[in-house]
Every structure is written in structure tokens, then in C-alpha cells.
């Protein structure tokens, strides 16, 4: 049971890149050449995963549909988080400890809802994989996990 939970969490860490990859256009405050320069030579995380798992065209379409649904479901929560961040910044600037506590406590359930949406999307994506792709996805995430922030852990 623990192994299955760890495996799903690890798969979720990889797929997080897919959700954020579909979050919209780059920050307009960044100049286009700088943005392109940073991303040049690196494949999109979702594309990398799809290529690594050798997803079929139908599977890619399903993944896009699942991710679009998750993005749409999460949109009001992301907007609420943005408002909370602005209110928190204002509370910090004014030094209002009570308001800081209130806002940070209000963020927890929103973050939990976002995590739930993400996990459900990852479960749907995982369900679309063939047994061989699932094995490859599991192996791909063996050294990754939430504690590593999705990055490879070094042995030792």
C-alpha cells in the first residue's frame, strides 16, 4: 500500500509540470528573447514525459483533455490564491499579525483542493497508460518524490 502511494505521489510530481505547462502565456514582464533563450534546447515537460512513455496520439489527446479539465476546475482556486497572496502582501506591509494569520489559515484548504484536483488528474492519466507504460512511469519516478521537489535524489 505504501509503495502504491509513493508511486502515485512520484507520478504526480512529474505530471505537475504538465499542469503548469498549460497555465498560460509567459509573464509579460519578461522579454520574449529572454524567455525563449531560457527554454531553448529544453523540451516541454509534458512532451518529454509523453515521448518517454511513447504515448499514442489518442493517449496524448486524452492527457490534454484531462489536463484542460483540471486547469478549468482549478481556475477559480488559482484566482483565489492570487487574491490571497495580494492580501497577504498588504497585511505584511501593514504588520497586521491577526490578518496574516487569518489569510494563511484560509490558504490551507484552497491548497488542499488544488492538490486534490491535481492528484485526481494524475490518477486519470495513469489509468490511460498501458501496463508497459505504467512500469516505465513507475521506474522513471523511482528517484523522485515530493521531498525532492520532483528532482533526482542522489544515492548515498
Phi, psi and omega in degrees: 000314180298319180298320180294319179295316179297318181298316180293322178295319179294318178297322178297322179298319179293316185286346175306321177302327180292320180293312182291334179293334181259019186280358176124187182291162179295165179301123182296342179287342177274142177283148182302315180300320179295316180298315180293323181296318180296320185273349183299133178085355179244131177282152176302135184304319179295321178293319178301314180296315181298320179292317181298319180276354181056053180291142176285169178300320178296318179295319178298319178296319178297316180299315179299319180294316179298314182293322178296319178296317179295319179297317180295318180295325183276346186307310180295328179290321177296321178296318178296319178297320179297317178296320178297319180298320179293315179296322179294318178299318179295319180294322178295315181297326180272351179071025183274094183299320181297318179291322177300313179299316181297315183292316181294325176292326179288335180288328186304310180294329179293315177298322179295319178296318178297318179296322179294316178301314180297313182297320178294322177295318180295323178296320178295319179295314180301323180293338180278347184281149174285164177304322179293319179293322177298316179298319180293319178296318179297316181293322181297330184260007184304323184257014180241161177176175182301323182294332180269001181064028180082003180261157179294136174270144177272141178290146174103000000 
